[in-house]
Each structure stands twice: as structure tokens, then as C-alpha cells.
């Protein structure tokens, strides 16, 4: 790391700490030439995730859009916003770990449902009814029967 004061290329790290909930590192450095200290921050490069829609169009992964859908599904349920945010973060990490920056909307919806059933079954049915575009009561009964088989 180049010293911002004298331009020396040989600086040493004297302290490192996790920063922003462990998502980055804060380093305290010292220049052996001018003996001045400075701080640097190191953060991993985030790749953008794109969702391939049913129509074939691409849309940037939108955490807020998922949160809106989950918030509607969990209205009057004992599910905290923190639990939903943790779930979305876990989904995002799962996609990023797949080393693919694109995911189909159907696959994304399936991942959301897989995580949501662990949190709240009623929210699962509500979300599934919109995501799978239920047309009648029979669709609700089928998803509930499917849930009961998985138990």
C-alpha cells in the first residue's frame, strides 16, 4: 500500500480489525519512511446478481422487492423484520456462492419458499399463492397437502 503522505510503497500493517459486521477489514498502517500512520479499509468486491424473468428479460436482484413480498406474506404473523432480512441475506449468499450471477425467477421463488417454510407455514402459503399464481381454492388445498407430506 502506497503511503498517502510520502508515496513510499513499503508500508506495514500495525493493526487489523473486522469492520461493518465482518464484511470488511479496517487496517491501521504505518510508513517506515515518514513514520506517519493512516487507515485503510478492505472490502470484498460484490458481484451483481441478475434475475431472468419469465418473459426472458433481465432485472437486477432487488432485496427490497423480495422484502415487500415477504412483508405482505407475514402480515399479522410473529415474524420479525430481522428474520426476513437474515433470510434474504442467506438467499443472496447462496446465489453468489453458486458462482453464477444469474438466476431464473422460478428458481429464486423456489429458494424463497424453501427458506420461508422453515420460518412460518402460513406465510409460506400466502407467498406461494402469489408466486405460483393460484387460480382457485383447490390450489391452496394442494399446497397445504404438499406441506403436510414434507413433515
C-alpha positions in Angstrom: 0.0 0.0 0.0 1.4 3.4 -1.0 1.8 6.0 1.8 -0.6 8.9 1.1 1.9 11.3 2.7 5.3 10.5 1.1 4.4 7.9 -1.6 6.6 5.2 -0.2 5.4 1.7 -1.4 6.6 -0.1 1.7 4.1 0.4 4.5 3.4 -2.0 7.3 0.1 -3.1 9.0 0.1 -2.4 12.7 -3.5 -3.4 13.5 -6.4 -5.2 11.7 -10.0 -5.4 12.8 -13.3 -6.6 11.4 -15.4 -3.7 10.3 -19.1 -3.4 9.3 -20.3 -6.7 10.8 -17.3 -8.6 9.4 -18.0 -7.6 5.8 -14.8 -5.6 5.6 -11.4 -5.1 7.3 -10.1 -1.9 8.8 -6.3 -1.7 8.8 -4.1 0.7 10.6 -0.8 1.2 8.7 2.5 2.9 9.3 5.0 4.2 6.8 8.6 3.3 7.9 9.9 6.2 5.8 8.0 9.2 7.1 6.6 7.4 10.2 3.1 8.7 9.6 0.0 6.5 10.3 -3.1 6.1 8.2 -6.1 3.8 7.9 -7.3 1.7 5.0 -10.4 -0.3 4.5 -10.6 -3.6 2.6 -14.0 -4.9 1.3 -14.7 -7.8 -1.0 -16.0 -7.0 -4.4 -19.6 -7.7 -4.7 -20.9 -9.2 -8.0 -24.3 -8.1 -9.2 -26.9 -10.7 -9.4 -29.5 -10.7 -12.2 -32.9 -12.3 -12.2 -34.1 -13.8 -15.5 -37.8 -13.1 -15.7 -40.4 -15.4 -17.3 -40.5 -13.0 -20.3 -36.8 -13.5 -20.8 -35.9 -10.0 -19.6 -33.1 -9.5 -17.1 -33.6 -7.5 -13.9 -31.1 -6.6 -11.2 -31.6 -8.6 -7.9 -33.6 -6.4 -5.7 -33.6 -7.1 -2.0 -36.4 -4.5 -1.3 -38.7 -6.2 -3.8 -38.3 -9.5 -2.1 -38.7 -7.8 1.3 -42.0 -6.3 0.2 -43.3 -9.7 -0.9 -42.2 -11.3 2.3 -43.6 -8.5 4.4 -47.0 -8.9 2.8 -46.8 -12.7 3.4 -46.0 -12.2 7.1 -48.6 -9.6 7.9 -50.0 -10.3 11.4 -47.6 -13.2 11.8 -44.9 -13.4 14.5 -42.0 -13.0 12.1 -39.5 -10.2 12.7 -38.1 -8.0 10.1 -34.6 -9.1 11.2 -35.5 -12.7 10.5 -36.7 -11.7 7.0 -33.5 -9.7 6.4 -31.4 -12.6 7.5 -33.3 -14.9 5.2 -32.7 -12.5 2.2 -29.0 -12.2 3.1 -28.8 -16.1 3.2 -30.5 -16.3 -0.2 -28.2 -13.7 -1.7 -25.1 -15.6 -0.4 -26.5 -18.9 -1.7 -26.8 -17.4 -5.2 -23.4 -15.7 -5.0 -21.8 -19.0 -3.9 -23.2 -20.7 -6.9 -20.7 -18.7 -9.0 -23.4 -17.7 -11.3 -24.5 -14.1 -11.4 -27.9 -15.0 -13.0 -30.9 -16.9 -11.6 -34.3 -17.6 -13.0 -37.3 -16.1 -11.3 -38.8 -19.6 -10.8 -35.6 -20.8 -9.2 -35.4 -17.7 -7.0 -39.0 -18.2 -5.9 -38.4 -21.8 -5.1 -35.4 -20.8 -2.9 -37.5 -18.2 -1.1 -40.3 -20.8 -0.5 -37.8 -23.3 0.8 -36.5 -20.8 3.4 -39.9 -19.4 4.2 -41.5 -22.7 5.2 -38.9 -23.0 7.9 -39.9 -19.7 9.4 -43.7 -19.7 9.1 -46.1 -22.1 7.3 -48.9 -19.5 6.9 -46.5 -17.0 5.3 -45.4 -19.8 3.1 -48.9 -20.5 1.8 -49.5 -16.7 1.3 -46.3 -16.2 -0.6 -46.9 -19.4 -2.7 -50.4 -18.2 -3.6 -49.0 -15.1 -5.2 -45.8 -16.6 -6.6 -47.5 -19.7 -8.1 -50.5 -17.6 -9.2 -53.2 -19.7 -7.5 -56.5 -19.5 -9.5 -58.8 -21.3 -7.1 -59.2 -22.9 -3.7 -58.0 -26.3 -5.0 -54.6 -24.7 -5.5 -54.5 -23.8 -1.8 -55.5 -27.3 -0.7 -52.9 -28.9 -2.9 -50.0 -26.8 -1.4 -51.2 -27.5 2.1 -51.3 -31.2 1.4 -47.8 -31.0 -0.1 -46.6 -29.2 3.1 -48.1 -31.9 5.3 -46.3 -34.6 3.3 -43.0 -32.9 3.9 -43.4 -33.0 7.7 
